[in-house]
Amino acid sequence: MNISNIKVKIIIMFIFIISNIITYYFLELNQSKSINLVKQTTLSDYQTRLDILFYNQKKYSNLLYRDILTTNGFLDLLTRFETANVNEQIAIRQKLINLLDHKYKMLKSEGINILQFVNKDNISILRMHKPEKFGDDLTNIRDDFISVNKNQKMIRVFSQGRTTHGFRSVYPIFGKNGTYLGAMEISFSSDSLQDYFLSTSQTHTHFLVDKKIFNQKYWNNIEFANSPYSESKESRDYLIYKYTGHYKIKHILDSDKLFTVIKAEMTKNIDIGNSFAIYKNLDKNRNLILFLPIKNIEKSKNLAWVVIYQTNDSIYRIIKSHNIIKIVFIFLYIFLAYIIYYKLVSQIQMKEEHYLLNDILNSTNAMMFVTNFKKLAFSNKEFQVFFDIQDESQYEQNILYLFADGDSYISSKNLRKNESFYDLIERTPSENRTVSVLNKTFHISATKTSYNRNKDGSDYCLVTLTDITKRIEIEKEMTKKAYMDSLTGVPNRNRFNEVAEKQFSIDSRYKEDLTVAILDIDHFKKFNDTYGHLIGDEVLIMLAQHMQKSVRTADTFARWGGEEFVLLFPKTDKDTAKVVCDKLRIEISELTHPVAGHITASFGIAQYQDGDTLKTMFKRCDDALYKAKENGRNQVVII
C-alpha cells in the first residue's frame, strides 16, 4: 500500500470522525433541548398547580379572616382583653375558645392547622391548636408577626414556628373604633400541599425544610422519635417533613443508589436556588425529580423545597429515538466514507520529492532555507518575499553577511577557529539563539540535511528564522510597565525595592553611608475632597515630574503609593540628605497648580545604622514623617 493511499485513508478517517462528532454534538444538543423542554414544561405545570393551591389558600384565608372578624362578640372580647387583668384575660380567652372552637374543627378538615392570635407586642393571646399555651413572646421567633404589627398590613409567607412550619397568612386586627389590637394567623401545613398533589395527580412529594430556620434548642432534639422531621437525603442542609399520607416515603428515602448518582447535580442546583428538574433512568425506573423552591418574606433565599417524584416516559422516548438516529448516522457515514475513499484513490498520483519539500517549507510563517552558510541552495516563499527575490539564483551574497553584529546576537564574529556556523548555533543556548537581519530579530535553528551534499562536499543545513521582533518589543514593554507608575510616569514601588535591596546589600557590606527619605504631600486628602480625584491626580503628576527632574543622578526617586514618594541616597549621610530634601521641599512649595494652588510636602529621613534592615529604616522614616506632620508640616525631620 503506497503512502498516498495511507494519507487518503487518514483524511477520510479524520473526516469520518469529525462528521460523527459534529452529528453527535448537534443530536446531543437537540436531545438536551427536547429534554429541557419536557423538564421546563413539567416544572411550569407543577408550579402553576402550586400557584393555584396558594391562591385558593389565600382566598380561603381572606374569607375566614373576614368571617372571624364579623363573628358576633369576637372584636368586643379582643378589645376587652387588652386592658383586662390576668383573671379577666383567662375568662376572655375561654370565651374566645368557645366562640371559635366549632369553626376551628371545621378548618382543620380543610388543611388549616393553626389559628392563632397575638397582641400588638407579639405576645401570644390564643393558639386554637394549643389553647393551653399562651402568653409567650414571639418577637424573636416570628418575623411575620413583627412585620404585620409594625406595618398593620396583611402578609402571606412560609415560616418556621417554635416546632413546625406552615404557609401562614397573617392579618392585622382593628377594633370597632379603629384601634389596632394585634394580629391573626391562619396557617396551612405542608400536608395540605402534599395531599393536593397526591389527590389531583397521584404524585408523591417531599417537603424539605432548611435546617437554619430551626430554633437551636429544638434542633438539638430533632432526632427524637416524636419529631416530625428527619435527615433529608436530597441535601444535608435540609430536613424532610414526615408526611404520614405519603406511602412511598420510605422507598424514596432508602433509594441510596439513585441519590448517589444525582447527588452532585442536585446539590449544585439547590445551591443556585431556582426551580429545576433532574432525570435519571436507573434500574429501569425512569425517574424525573422536580424541585420547586419556597422563598422567605423578602424573596431573597429559599426556606424550603417541594420535591416531586414521578415516572416520565417522554424523556425516555426522546433519548431512545436520538440513540437510534446516532446509530443510523454512523452507518451512513461509513457507507459515504467507503465511496469517497475509492474515488479519491483513483485520482491521486505520487508527487516529486522537490514539490513535497517545497510544500513543507511554504507551510510556515518562518523563513526557511537550505544553505552551507555560504551559498543559498533552496528557500521558501517567506524568504523570497522578505528579500524581494523570485528564486535562489537571484541571491548571490554570502549567507553569513545576512547576520548583523551585535552584543545580543550571534554572527560570524563569534566563530572560533575552524568552527562552522552550524556548530556555533549548536553551542549557543537555545534562549540566546538570536540573529539580527535588516533590523529585525529572529530566532535561528538549523538541522543538518543530505541536500546537495554530492555537488560540492559541503554540509548543508535546513535553517529556520522565526521573527521574534514583536515578542521582544512586548517583553520590553511589559518590563517597563512592571517598573513604572502608570499615573505619574516615575519608577514605582517594585523598581524602588529592587534598587534599594541591591544598594542596601552593597552599602551595608562595605560600611558606606545610605539614607532613605519618604515625602508626603501635605493635606492631599483636602485636594481630593475639595477639587476631586482628577485634580488630585494632576497634583501627583506635577510633583512627580518635578522631582524626577530635580533629584541627583545617583539618587533614586519613586512613587511609594497614594501621595507618598520615596528617595534613596547612596553613599550619602543624613545631613547631606537633609540639605537635598530641604532644597526639594522649597522647590515643591513654589509649585502652583492652576486649580489646587500651592502645595507643600513633608519629609522623613533615616540613615543606615548597624543592624538595620530596609524595614527598620523605613520604620524610622515613617516615624520622622509623622513627626514632621505633627510639627506643622512643610518640613524635613531626621530620626
VOKE-543693 format. One record per residue (C-alpha): residue number from 0; x, y, z. Coordinates in steps of 0.2 Angstrom, whole numbers, always signed. Layout:
BEGIN
@num NUM; east X; north Y; up Z
...
# end
This chain:
BEGIN
@num 0; east +0; north +0; up +0
@num 1; east +8; north +17; up -5
@num 2; east +10; north +32; up +5
@num 3; east -4; north +42; up -4
@num 4; east -17; north +28; up -1
@num 5; east -12; north +29; up +18
@num 6; east -14; north +48; up +18
@num 7; east -31; north +47; up +9
@num 8; east -37; north +34; up +22
@num 9; east -31; north +45; up +36
@num 10; east -40; north +60; up +29
@num 11; east -56; north +50; up +26
@num 12; east -55; north +43; up +44
@num 13; east -52; north +61; up +51
@num 14; east -67; north +67; up +41
@num 15; east -77; north +52; up +47
@num 16; east -73; north +55; up +65
@num 17; east -76; north +74; up +64
@num 18; east -93; north +71; up +55
@num 19; east -98; north +59; up +68
@num 20; east -93; north +71; up +82
@num 21; east -102; north +86; up +74
@num 22; east -118; north +75; up +71
@num 23; east -116; north +68; up +89
@num 24; east -114; north +86; up +96
@num 25; east -130; north +93; up +87
@num 26; east -140; north +77; up +91
@num 27; east -135; north +79; up +109
@num 28; east -139; north +97; up +108
@num 29; east -156; north +94; up +101
@num 30; east -159; north +80; up +114
@num 31; east -154; north +91; up +128
@num 32; east -166; north +105; up +121
@num 33; east -180; north +92; up +120
@num 34; east -177; north +85; up +137
@num 35; east -176; north +103; up +144
@num 36; east -192; north +107; up +136
@num 37; east -200; north +92; up +144
@num 38; east -192; north +97; up +161
@num 39; east -197; north +115; up +160
@num 40; east -215; north +111; up +154
@num 41; east -217; north +99; up +169
@num 42; east -209; north +112; up +181
@num 43; east -221; north +125; up +174
@num 44; east -236; north +114; up +176
@num 45; east -232; north +109; up +194
@num 46; east -228; north +127; up +198
@num 47; east -245; north +133; up +191
@num 48; east -253; north +120; up +201
@num 49; east -244; north +126; up +216
@num 50; east -248; north +144; up +212
@num 51; east -267; north +139; up +211
@num 52; east -266; north +130; up +228
@num 53; east -258; north +145; up +236
@num 54; east -271; north +157; up +228
@num 55; east -285; north +146; up +234
@num 56; east -277; north +145; up +251
@num 57; east -275; north +164; up +251
@num 58; east -293; north +167; up +246
@num 59; east -300; north +154; up +259
@num 60; east -289; north +163; up +272
@num 61; east -296; north +180; up +267
@num 62; east -314; north +174; up +268
@num 63; east -310; north +166; up +285
@num 64; east -302; north +181; up +292
@num 65; east -317; north +192; up +287
@num 66; east -329; north +179; up +294
@num 67; east -320; north +179; up +311
@num 68; east -319; north +197; up +312
@num 69; east -338; north +198; up +309
@num 70; east -341; north +184; up +322
@num 71; east -353; north +191; up +335
@num 72; east -343; north +196; up +351
@num 73; east -326; north +192; up +344
@num 74; east -319; north +210; up +342
@num 75; east -328; north +215; up +359
@num 76; east -319; north +201; up +368
@num 77; east -302; north +205; up +360
@num 78; east -304; north +224; up +364
@num 79; east -308; north +220; up +382
@num 80; east -293; north +208; up +383
@num 81; east -280; north +222; up +380
@num 82; east -285; north +231; up +397
@num 83; east -291; north +216; up +407
@num 84; east -281; north +209; up +422
@num 85; east -274; north +191; up +422
@num 86; east -290; north +183; up +429
@num 87; east -301; north +193; up +417
@num 88; east -290; north +188; up +402
@num 89; east -291; north +169; up +407
@num 90; east -310; north +171; up +406
@num 91; east -310; north +181; up +390
@num 92; east -298; north +168; up +382
@num 93; east -310; north +154; up +387
@num 94; east -324; north +163; up +379
@num 95; east -314; north +165; up +363
@num 96; east -311; north +147; up +363
@num 97; east -329; north +143; up +365
@num 98; east -333; north +156; up +351
@num 99; east -321; north +149; up +338
@num 100; east -320; north +130; up +343
@num 101; east -333; north +124; up +331
@num 102; east -325; north +135; up +316
@num 103; east -308; north +128; up +320
@num 104; east -313; north +110; up +320
@num 105; east -321; north +113; up +303
@num 106; east -305; north +122; up +297
@num 107; east -294; north +108; up +301
@num 108; east -303; north +97; up +289
@num 109; east -298; north +110; up +275
@num 110; east -280; north +109; up +279
@num 111; east -278; north +123; up +291
@num 112; east -268; north +118; up +306
@num 113; east -265; north +134; up +315
@num 114; east -277; north +148; up +320
@num 115; east -268; north +160; up +332
@num 116; east -270; north +177; up +339
@num 117; east -256; north +189; up +346
@num 118; east -257; north +207; up +353
@num 119; east -248; north +221; up +345
@num 120; east -232; north +217; up +356
@num 121; east -231; north +200; up +348
@num 122; east -237; north +191; up +364
@num 123; east -247; north +176; up +361
@num 124; east -266; north +178; up +366
@num 125; east -273; north +162; up +360
@num 126; east -267; north +146; up +350
@num 127; east -283; north +136; up +344
@num 128; east -271; north +121; up +341
@num 129; east -264; north +123; up +358
@num 130; east -276; north +133; up +369
@num 131; east -266; north +128; up +385
@num 132; east -250; north +138; up +378
@num 133; east -251; north +157; up +378
@num 134; east -243; north +172; up +385
@num 135; east -226; north +169; up +376
@num 136; east -216; north +182; up +367
@num 137; east -214; north +178; up +348
@num 138; east -204; north +193; up +344
@num 139; east -188; north +183; up +341
@num 140; east -196; north +169; up +333
@num 141; east -209; north +176; up +320
@num 142; east -204; north +189; up +308
@num 143; east -221; north +189; up +300
@num 144; east -230; north +195; up +317
@num 145; east -217; north +208; up +319
@num 146; east -220; north +214; up +301
@num 147; east -239; north +215; up +302
@num 148; east -239; north +223; up +319
@num 149; east -227; north +236; up +313
@num 150; east -235; north +240; up +296
@num 151; east -253; north +234; up +300
@num 152; east -254; north +226; up +283
@num 153; east -258; north +208; up +279
@num 154; east -243; north +197; up +273
@num 155; east -243; north +178; up +267
@num 156; east -227; north +169; up +270
@num 157; east -219; north +152; up +273
@num 158; east -210; north +152; up +290
@num 159; east -205; north +140; up +304
@num 160; east -213; north +142; up +321
@num 161; east -207; north +135; up +338
@num 162; east -210; north +117; up +332
@num 163; east -217; north +117; up +315
@num 164; east -218; north +126; up +299
@num 165; east -233; north +132; up +289
@num 166; east -239; north +143; up +274
@num 167; east -245; north +157; up +285
@num 168; east -257; north +172; up +281
@num 169; east -255; north +185; up +295
@num 170; east -268; north +199; up +296
@num 171; east -270; north +215; up +306
@num 172; east -285; north +216; up +318
@num 173; east -293; north +233; up +322
@num 174; east -307; north +236; up +335
@num 175; east -324; north +243; up +330
@num 176; east -317; north +261; up +334
@num 177; east -302; north +258; up +323
@num 178; east -290; north +254; up +337
@num 179; east -276; north +242; up +332
@num 180; east -277; north +226; up +343
@num 181; east -264; north +214; up +336
@num 182; east -263; north +201; up +323
@num 183; east -272; north +185; up +317
@num 184; east -263; north +170; up +309
@num 185; east -271; north +157; up +298
@num 186; east -259; north +143; up +293
@num 187; east -259; north +129; up +281
@num 188; east -247; north +115; up +284
@num 189; east -237; north +107; up +270
@num 190; east -248; north +92; up +272
@num 191; east -261; north +101; up +263
@num 192; east -249; north +104; up +249
@num 193; east -244; north +85; up +248
@num 194; east -262; north +80; up +250
@num 195; east -266; north +91; up +235
@num 196; east -253; north +84; up +223
@num 197; east -257; north +66; up +229
@num 198; east -276; north +68; up +226
@num 199; east -275; north +78; up +210
@num 200; east -261; north +68; up +200
@num 201; east -256; north +54; up +211
@num 202; east -239; north +62; up +213
@num 203; east -228; north +59; up +228
@num 204; east -219; north +73; up +236
@num 205; east -206; north +78; up +249
@num 206; east -206; north +94; up +259
@num 207; east -189; north +99; up +263
@num 208; east -186; north +112; up +276
@num 209; east -169; north +122; up +278
@num 210; east -161; north +117; up +295
@num 211; east -155; north +135; up +298
@num 212; east -173; north +141; up +301
@num 213; east -175; north +130; up +316
@num 214; east -173; north +136; up +334
@num 215; east -156; north +129; up +340
@num 216; east -164; north +121; up +356
@num 217; east -176; north +112; up +345
@num 218; east -163; north +107; up +333
@num 219; east -153; north +98; up +346
@num 220; east -168; north +87; up +350
@num 221; east -173; north +84; up +331
@num 222; east -168; north +66; up +332
@num 223; east -181; north +62; up +345
@num 224; east -193; north +48; up +339
@num 225; east -208; north +60; up +340
@num 226; east -200; north +74; up +329
@num 227; east -210; north +77; up +313
@num 228; east -193; north +79; up +304
@num 229; east -178; north +68; up +299
@num 230; east -162; north +70; up +289
@num 231; east -165; north +73; up +271
@num 232; east -155; north +63; up +258
@num 233; east -158; north +76; up +245
@num 234; east -147; north +88; up +254
@num 235; east -138; north +88; up +271
@num 236; east -143; north +106; up +274
@num 237; east -162; north +102; up +274
@num 238; east -174; north +91; up +284
@num 239; east -188; north +81; up +277
@num 240; east -205; north +83; up +284
@num 241; east -213; north +66; up +288
@num 242; east -229; north +67; up +279
@num 243; east -239; north +52; up +285
@num 244; east -250; north +51; up +270
@num 245; east -235; north +48; up +258
@num 246; east -234; north +29; up +257
@num 247; east -219; north +29; up +246
@num 248; east -208; north +40; up +258
@num 249; east -198; north +25; up +265
@num 250; east -195; north +19; up +247
@num 251; east -188; north +36; up +242
@num 252; east -178; north +38; up +257
@num 253; east -170; north +21; up +255
@num 254; east -165; north +24; up +237
@num 255; east -147; north +27; up +241
@num 256; east -142; north +21; up +223
@num 257; east -152; north +35; up +215
@num 258; east -146; north +49; up +227
@num 259; east -128; north +43; up +224
@num 260; east -129; north +46; up +206
@num 261; east -138; north +63; up +206
@num 262; east -130; north +70; up +222
@num 263; east -118; north +82; up +214
@num 264; east -131; north +89; up +201
@num 265; east -144; north +90; up +215
@num 266; east -133; north +99; up +227
@num 267; east -127; north +111; up +214
@num 268; east -144; north +116; up +209
@num 269; east -150; north +118; up +227
@num 270; east -136; north +130; up +230
@num 271; east -141; north +140; up +215
@num 272; east -159; north +141; up +222
@num 273; east -170; north +141; up +206
@num 274; east -183; north +128; up +202
@num 275; east -175; north +113; up +192
@num 276; east -178; north +95; up +187
@num 277; east -167; north +80; up +186
@num 278; east -170; north +65; up +175
@num 279; east -161; north +48; up +178
@num 280; east -165; north +31; up +171
@num 281; east -159; north +19; up +184
@num 282; east -163; north +1; up +186
@num 283; east -177; north +3; up +173
@num 284; east -185; north +16; up +184
@num 285; east -187; north +32; up +173
@num 286; east -186; north +45; up +187
@num 287; east -190; north +63; up +185
@num 288; east -187; north +73; up +201
@num 289; east -194; north +91; up +201
@num 290; east -188; north +104; up +214
@num 291; east -199; north +119; up +217
@num 292; east -192; north +132; up +230
@num 293; east -202; north +141; up +244
@num 294; east -195; north +158; up +247
@num 295; east -194; north +169; up +263
@num 296; east -203; north +186; up +265
@num 297; east -190; north +196; up +256
@num 298; east -190; north +183; up +242
@num 299; east -171; north +183; up +244
@num 300; east -167; north +165; up +249
@num 301; east -176; north +148; up +250
@num 302; east -183; north +141; up +266
@num 303; east -190; north +125; up +259
@num 304; east -191; north +114; up +244
@num 305; east -206; north +105; up +237
@num 306; east -198; north +89; up +229
@num 307; east -209; north +79; up +217
@num 308; east -205; north +62; up +211
@num 309; east -213; north +55; up +195
@num 310; east -210; north +42; up +181
@num 311; east -208; north +51; up +165
@num 312; east -209; north +41; up +148
@num 313; east -207; north +56; up +137
@num 314; east -189; north +59; up +141
@num 315; east -185; north +41; up +139
@num 316; east -193; north +41; up +122
@num 317; east -183; north +56; up +117
@num 318; east -167; north +48; up +122
@num 319; east -171; north +31; up +114
@num 320; east -175; north +40; up +97
@num 321; east -159; north +50; up +97
@num 322; east -149; north +35; up +101
@num 323; east -157; north +26; up +86
@num 324; east -153; north +41; up +75
@num 325; east -135; north +41; up +80
@num 326; east -133; north +23; up +75
@num 327; east -141; north +27; up +58
@num 328; east -129; north +41; up +55
@num 329; east -114; north +30; up +60
@num 330; east -118; north +18; up +46
@num 331; east -122; north +31; up +34
@num 332; east -105; north +39; up +36
@num 333; east -97; north +23; up +35
@num 334; east -105; north +20; up +18
@num 335; east -101; north +38; up +12
@num 336; east -83; north +36; up +18
@num 337; east -81; north +20; up +8
@num 338; east -87; north +28; up -8
@num 339; east -76; north +44; up -6
@num 340; east -61; north +34; up -2
@num 341; east -61; north +24; up -18
@num 342; east -65; north +39; up -28
@num 343; east -50; north +49; up -22
@num 344; east -38; north +35; up -23
@num 345; east -41; north +33; up -41
@num 346; east -36; north +52; up -44
@num 347; east -20; north +53; up -33
@num 348; east -3; north +52; up -40
@num 349; east +14; north +52; up -32
@num 350; east +22; north +70; up -31
@num 351; east +41; north +73; up -33
@num 352; east +52; north +75; up -18
@num 353; east +56; north +93; up -23
@num 354; east +37; north +98; up -23
@num 355; east +35; north +89; up -6
@num 356; east +49; north +99; up +2
@num 357; east +43; north +115; up -6
@num 358; east +26; north +112; up +2
@num 359; east +33; north +109; up +19
@num 360; east +44; north +124; up +18
@num 361; east +30; north +135; up +12
@num 362; east +18; north +129; up +26
@num 363; east +26; north +140; up +39
@num 364; east +27; north +159; up +43
@num 365; east +45; north +157; up +47
@num 366; east +59; north +160; up +34
@num 367; east +66; north +143; up +29
@num 368; east +81; north +139; up +18
@num 369; east +94; north +126; up +14
@num 370; east +112; north +133; up +14
@num 371; east +130; north +128; up +18
@num 372; east +131; north +145; up +26
@num 373; east +140; north +151; up +10
@num 374; east +128; north +148; up -4
@num 375; east +109; north +148; up -4
@num 376; east +103; north +132; up -11
@num 377; east +84; north +132; up -8
@num 378; east +72; north +145; up +0
@num 379; east +53; north +146; up +4
@num 380; east +41; north +159; up -1
@num 381; east +43; north +169; up +16
@num 382; east +62; north +171; up +12
@num 383; east +59; north +176; up -6
@num 384; east +46; north +189; up -1
@num 385; east +57; north +196; up +13
@num 386; east +72; north +199; up +2
@num 387; east +61; north +203; up -14
@num 388; east +68; north +189; up -25
@num 389; east +60; north +177; up -37
@num 390; east +71; north +162; up -34
@num 391; east +88; north +156; up -26
@num 392; east +98; north +161; up -41
@num 393; east +95; north +180; up -38
@num 394; east +103; north +179; up -21
@num 395; east +122; north +180; up -24
@num 396; east +130; north +186; up -7
@num 397; east +137; north +175; up +6
@num 398; east +123; north +169; up +18
@num 399; east +134; north +174; up +34
@num 400; east +133; north +193; up +28
@num 401; east +114; north +192; up +32
@num 402; east +118; north +192; up +51
@num 403; east +122; north +209; up +58
@num 404; east +135; north +210; up +73
@num 405; east +128; north +214; up +90
@num 406; east +131; north +210; up +108
@num 407; east +115; north +200; up +110
@num 408; east +116; north +192; up +93
@num 409; east +126; north +178; up +85
@num 410; east +136; north +182; up +69
@num 411; east +152; north +177; up +61
@num 412; east +162; north +187; up +73
@num 413; east +158; north +174; up +86
@num 414; east +165; north +160; up +76
@num 415; east +180; north +151; up +84
@num 416; east +195; north +145; up +74
@num 417; east +189; north +131; up +61
@num 418; east +172; north +132; up +68
@num 419; east +156; north +131; up +57
@num 420; east +141; north +142; up +59
@num 421; east +131; north +126; up +62
@num 422; east +142; north +122; up +77
@num 423; east +141; north +140; up +83
@num 424; east +122; north +138; up +84
@num 425; east +123; north +122; up +92
@num 426; east +134; north +128; up +106
@num 427; east +124; north +143; up +109
@num 428; east +110; north +141; up +122
@num 429; east +93; north +139; up +114
@num 430; east +86; north +155; up +123
@num 431; east +101; north +165; up +116
@num 432; east +100; north +159; up +98
@num 433; east +95; north +176; up +90
@num 434; east +101; north +184; up +74
@num 435; east +98; north +202; up +68
@num 436; east +93; north +203; up +49
@num 437; east +88; north +220; up +42
@num 438; east +85; north +227; up +59
@num 439; east +73; north +213; up +64
@num 440; east +76; north +200; up +77
@num 441; east +75; north +181; up +73
@num 442; east +77; north +165; up +82
@num 443; east +88; north +154; up +72
@num 444; east +88; north +135; up +72
@num 445; east +97; north +123; up +60
@num 446; east +96; north +105; up +56
@num 447; east +109; north +95; up +45
@num 448; east +102; north +88; up +29
@num 449; east +109; north +77; up +15
@num 450; east +103; north +90; up +2
@num 451; east +115; north +94; up -12
@num 452; east +129; north +86; up -2
@num 453; east +137; north +77; up -18
@num 454; east +138; north +93; up -28
@num 455; east +152; north +102; up -18
@num 456; east +155; north +91; up -2
@num 457; east +149; north +104; up +10
@num 458; east +137; north +100; up +24
@num 459; east +120; north +108; up +20
@num 460; east +108; north +113; up +34
@num 461; east +89; north +117; up +34
@num 462; east +89; north +134; up +43
@num 463; east +73; north +142; up +51
@num 464; east +72; north +160; up +55
@num 465; east +57; north +164; up +66
@num 466; east +53; north +183; up +68
@num 467; east +53; north +187; up +87
@num 468; east +54; north +206; up +85
@num 469; east +36; north +209; up +91
@num 470; east +38; north +197; up +105
@num 471; east +54; north +206; up +111
@num 472; east +46; north +223; up +110
@num 473; east +31; north +216; up +120
@num 474; east +43; north +209; up +133
@num 475; east +52; north +226; up +134
@num 476; east +35; north +235; up +136
@num 477; east +29; north +223; up +150
@num 478; east +46; north +225; up +159
@num 479; east +43; north +244; up +158
@num 480; east +25; north +243; up +164
@num 481; east +31; north +232; up +179
@num 482; east +43; north +245; up +185
@num 483; east +34; north +262; up +180
@num 484; east +20; north +270; up +189
@num 485; east +6; north +271; up +177
@num 486; east -1; north +288; up +183
@num 487; east +15; north +298; up +186
@num 488; east +27; north +290; up +174
@num 489; east +41; north +289; up +188
@num 490; east +48; north +272; up +194
@num 491; east +36; north +263; up +205
@num 492; east +37; north +253; up +222
@num 493; east +43; north +237; up +213
@num 494; east +58; north +246; up +204
@num 495; east +62; north +255; up +220
@num 496; east +63; north +239; up +231
@num 497; east +74; north +231; up +218
@num 498; east +86; north +246; up +218
@num 499; east +86; north +248; up +236
@num 500; east +89; north +230; up +241
@num 501; east +104; north +229; up +229
@num 502; east +111; north +246; up +236
@num 503; east +107; north +241; up +254
@num 504; east +117; north +225; up +251
@num 505; east +132; north +234; up +244
@num 506; east +132; north +249; up +256
@num 507; east +129; north +238; up +272
@num 508; east +143; north +226; up +267
@num 509; east +156; north +240; up +264
@num 510; east +150; north +251; up +278
@num 511; east +145; north +265; up +266
@num 512; east +133; north +279; up +270
@num 513; east +115; north +275; up +264
@num 514; east +100; north +286; up +268
@num 515; east +81; north +284; up +264
@num 516; east +68; north +298; up +264
@num 517; east +49; north +297; up +262
@num 518; east +40; north +313; up +257
@num 519; east +21; north +315; up +258
@num 520; east +10; north +329; up +250
@num 521; east +3; north +339; up +264
@num 522; east -16; north +340; up +265
@num 523; east -18; north +329; up +250
@num 524; east -35; north +322; up +255
@num 525; east -41; north +340; up +255
@num 526; east -36; north +342; up +237
@num 527; east -46; north +326; up +233
@num 528; east -61; north +331; up +244
@num 529; east -61; north +349; up +238
@num 530; east -57; north +348; up +219
@num 531; east -60; north +329; up +215
@num 532; east -48; north +315; up +212
@num 533; east -44; north +321; up +194
@num 534; east -36; north +337; up +201
@num 535; east -28; north +326; up +215
@num 536; east -20; north +315; up +201
@num 537; east -14; north +331; up +192
@num 538; east -5; north +337; up +208
@num 539; east +3; north +320; up +210
@num 540; east +9; north +321; up +192
@num 541; east +15; north +339; up +194
@num 542; east +26; north +335; up +209
@num 543; east +32; north +318; up +202
@num 544; east +38; north +325; up +186
@num 545; east +47; north +340; up +195
@num 546; east +55; north +328; up +207
@num 547; east +61; north +317; up +193
@num 548; east +70; north +332; up +185
@num 549; east +77; north +338; up +201
@num 550; east +84; north +323; up +210
@num 551; east +103; north +319; up +208
@num 552; east +108; north +307; up +195
@num 553; east +115; north +295; up +208
@num 554; east +99; north +295; up +218
@num 555; east +83; north +285; up +215
@num 556; east +66; north +293; up +216
@num 557; east +49; north +283; up +215
@num 558; east +31; north +283; up +220
@num 559; east +28; north +273; up +235
@num 560; east +9; north +273; up +235
@num 561; east -5; north +286; up +236
@num 562; east +3; north +303; up +240
@num 563; east +19; north +296; up +246
@num 564; east +35; north +296; up +237
@num 565; east +52; north +289; up +242
@num 566; east +71; north +294; up +239
@num 567; east +86; north +283; up +240
@num 568; east +103; north +292; up +243
@num 569; east +118; north +280; up +241
@num 570; east +134; north +285; up +249
@num 571; east +125; north +299; up +257
@num 572; east +124; north +303; up +276
@num 573; east +108; north +310; up +284
@num 574; east +114; north +328; up +285
@num 575; east +118; north +329; up +266
@num 576; east +102; north +321; up +263
@num 577; east +93; north +334; up +273
@num 578; east +101; north +348; up +263
@num 579; east +95; north +340; up +247
@num 580; east +77; north +337; up +254
@num 581; east +76; north +355; up +261
@num 582; east +81; north +361; up +243
@num 583; east +67; north +349; up +236
@num 584; east +55; north +355; up +249
@num 585; east +57; north +373; up +245
@num 586; east +55; north +369; up +226
@num 587; east +39; north +360; up +229
@num 588; east +32; north +374; up +239
@num 589; east +35; north +385; up +224
@num 590; east +25; north +374; up +213
@num 591; east +7; north +381; up +209
@num 592; east -7; north +370; up +202
@num 593; east -19; north +381; up +192
@num 594; east -34; north +374; up +202
@num 595; east -27; north +367; up +218
@num 596; east -14; north +381; up +220
@num 597; east +2; north +380; up +231
@num 598; east +7; north +363; up +238
@num 599; east +19; north +358; up +251
@num 600; east +27; north +342; up +257
@num 601; east +34; north +334; up +272
@num 602; east +50; north +323; up +273
@num 603; east +55; north +310; up +285
@num 604; east +74; north +304; up +284
@num 605; east +83; north +289; up +291
@num 606; east +101; north +284; up +289
@num 607; east +108; north +266; up +289
@num 608; east +114; north +260; up +306
@num 609; east +122; north +244; up +311
@num 610; east +110; north +230; up +312
@num 611; east +97; north +239; up +301
@num 612; east +86; north +232; up +288
@num 613; east +77; north +241; up +275
@num 614; east +61; north +238; up +285
@num 615; east +68; north +246; up +301
@num 616; east +75; north +261; up +290
@num 617; east +58; north +263; up +283
@num 618; east +50; north +262; up +300
@num 619; east +61; north +277; up +306
@num 620; east +57; north +286; up +290
@num 621; east +38; north +284; up +294
@num 622; east +41; north +290; up +312
@num 623; east +51; north +305; up +306
@num 624; east +37; north +309; up +293
@num 625; east +24; north +308; up +307
@num 626; east +34; north +320; up +317
@num 627; east +36; north +332; up +303
@num 628; east +17; north +331; up +301
@num 629; east +14; north +334; up +319
@num 630; east +26; north +349; up +320
@num 631; east +16; north +358; up +307
@num 632; east +21; north +350; up +290
@num 633; east +31; north +358; up +276
@num 634; east +47; north +352; up +285
@num 635; east +61; north +339; up +285
@num 636; east +64; north +328; up +300
@num 637; east +78; north +316; up +304
@num 638; east +77; north +301; up +315
# end
